Amino acid sequence: MIRKFKFVGDYLEFRHMQKRSHRGFSYYWHDRTPCLNDATAQTCFDRHYIYHPAWASRIIAGIKPEYHIDISSTLGFCSMLSAFIPVKYYDYRPADLHLTNLTSETADLLRLPFDNASVKSLSCMHVVEHVGLGRYGDPLDPDGDIKAIIELKRVMETGGHLLFVVPVGRPKIMFNAHRIYSYDQIISYFDGYMLRQFALIPDNPVDGGIIVDAPKELADSQSYGCGCFWFTRETP
């Protein structure tokens, strides 16, 4: 209620100030668009979705692939990355996104349109935890996430790089939103792959924004942490 009163007071004060301005803007009460929650001491943001694309972008900048393939990660990541590296983006629900250096096509993560061992630079971030829960119109399947991981592993070429991000902490399914995995679960799913780096976005900002080379014990103590795994395929 206090914020609403402040809004009205600010409107009237600004109207008085506006009358002395001659910049050509119309100013009417019926055009008001109250934004009452933005006057904060700091800028708020979704820590998962700011830090993990920033982490991935830095790794890809260091790898310098000829092009990069992404499976269903955040569109902000793909669109920004395409300013520097050609990006091929695939999603179960294709995005009507048109930018130079970026293609956007349909793909089912359980049947990717790539040959065996053909992809050198691949990302799939904050995606696999949803597969099989029906949230995005996909079929219900308790093992959908495992099938998706098997498919990611199938298409990676030897020596190729995979950036893989999922929620980490105490393992559980929060139907139909997502799954949460333990650190050891993810490592076991990627047998034949070398973990180049593990970074954690912890529950509590006091513990850090993103912690590079975080210990698995810290990952497993989270409720809904964000685990960022950089794998390379070691075996043919």
N, C-alpha and C positions, 0 to 999 in steps of 0.2 A: 504493500500500500504506500509506503514511504517513497518507493521508487516511482510510483505512478504520480504522486503529488509533485515530485521533483521534475518529472517529465513535463507536466503541465506548466510548472513554473518556468522551466527552461524554454518551452515553446513560446510563452508570452514574452519573456525577456528577449529571445532571439527575434521575435516579430518586431519588437520595438527597435532593435538594432538593424533589422533588415530594411525598415522603412527609410533609413538613411543611406542605404546602398542602392546603386543604380546598375546592377550587373545583369539584369534581364531574367532572373529566376522568378517563377511563380511561387507563391507561398500560401498554402491554404490548409486549414485544419483537416479537411477531408482527404488530403494527401499524406497525412501523418503515417509513419511506420515506426512504432515504438520499438526500440532495442534497449531493454532495461537491464541486461545482465552483463554488459561488456565493459563497464567501468571498473576494471579489476587492477590490482597492483601489478600483476604480471599477465602476460599473454598465455592463455590456456591452449593446450594442444593434446592430441591423442598420442601418447608417448610411443606406443607400438608402431603406429603408422607414419610417424615422422622419423624415428630412429632407424627402423629396419631398412627402409629404402635408401637412407643416407649411408648406412653400412654397406649395402649391396653395391651402390653406385661407386663407392670408393674402391671396392675390390675389382669391379669391372674396369674401372679407369686404369688400375694397375696391370690387369691382364691384357688389355687392349686387343680384344678379339676382333676378327674381321666383321662379324655381326653377332648379335645376341638374340636368343630365343627365350621368350617368357611365357609361362603358362599361368594365366589368370591372376597374376599379382595386381597390386593396386595400379590403376590407370595413370595416376600421377607419376609413379616411378617410370613406367614405360614411356610416357610422353616426354618427360624431361630427359631421360637417357637417350632417346632418339635424336636429340639435338647434337649428340656427339658420336653416336655409334648406331648403325642401322639396327633396328629392332623388329623382330617378327613376333607379334602378340597373338595368343590363341586363348579362347575362352569358350566354355560350354554355352554361355549366352554372349554372342559376339557383340562387341562395342562398335557403334557407328562413329568411329573416330578417324579423322582424316588429317594426317600431318606428313610432311616430307620425312623420309627416312624411317617411316613406321607403317607396317602393314598389320591389319587386324582381321583375323579369320576365326572360323568356328573349329573347335576340336574338343573331343571327349578325352579327358585325362586317362581314361581306362583303355583308350585305343588311339594313341597319338599317331599323327600322319608322318612319321619319320622312320627311316630304316634303322635296323639294329646298329648300335655303335656309330651313329652318324652326327651327333651333336657335340660341339666343343664347348659352348658357353650357354648355360641354361639356368633359369631361375624359376622357382615355384614357391611363392612366399605367402604365408597365411592363407593357404588353400586346402592342403591335403586334410587338415583336421575337419573339414566340412563334408568330404566325399562320403556318400552313402547315408547321410542323415536326412536327405530329402529337402533341405532348406532351399536349394536353388533349382528345384524341379528335377533333380537327379534321382534315380531309383534307390530305394532303401536297400542298404547292404552293410551289415556290421563289419565286414572286411573290406569295404570300399577303399579305405585309406591305404591298406596294405597293397591292394591291387594297383592303386595309383603309384605308390612308391616303386613297385616292381616295374611298372611301365616307364617311370623316369629313369630307372637304372638300365633298362633295356636300350634306350636310345642314346645314352651317353657313350662317347668314344673314349678309348683308353687315354688317360691324361687329361680328359675334359674336366671342366669346372661346373659344379652344381651348387647354387645358392638356395638353401632350403630353410624355410622359417615356419615354425609351428608354436603354439602355446606350450609352455613347460611348467612343471610343478608336480603335484600329487596326481597320478593318473586317474582320470574320470571322464565320463561322457556327460556333457550338459546338453541334452537333447532339446531341440534340434539345432542348437547353435554351433557347437564345436566339441572336439575332444581336447583333452589336455594330456600331455605325454611326460614320462620321466626321461631324463637324459639318457639313461641306459637303454630304454626302449628304442630311441631314435638311432643310437649307435649300432644296436643289434640289427636294425632293419637295413643298414647300409654296410653289410659285410662286403668285403672286396673294395671298399672305398677308404681313402685316407682323410681323416679330419684335419684340414689345414688350419681352421680357426673356429672357435666357438665364442659367440658373443651373447650376452644376456641383457635384456631390458627388464630390470627387476620390478616387482610390485611397488616397492617403496622408493620414491624419487630420492630419498635421503641416501639410499645405497648407491646411487649413481644414475646417470642418464642411460648410457649403454656401457656395459663392462666387457671389454675385450679379454679373451682368455679367462673367462669366469670359471670358477671351480664347479664341478658337477653337484657338489653338496649344496651350493647356493641355489643352483637351478632347481634341484629337487625340493627345496624348502619353500618354493614359491606357491602362491595360490593360482595366479594367472600371469606368469612371466612370459616373456617373448624370447624364444630360443632361436638364435641365428647360426646355422651350420654351413660352413664352407667345406664342401667335399671335393676331392678329385678321385676319378676312377683309376684304380691301380691295376686291376686284373683285366685281361681281355674278355 
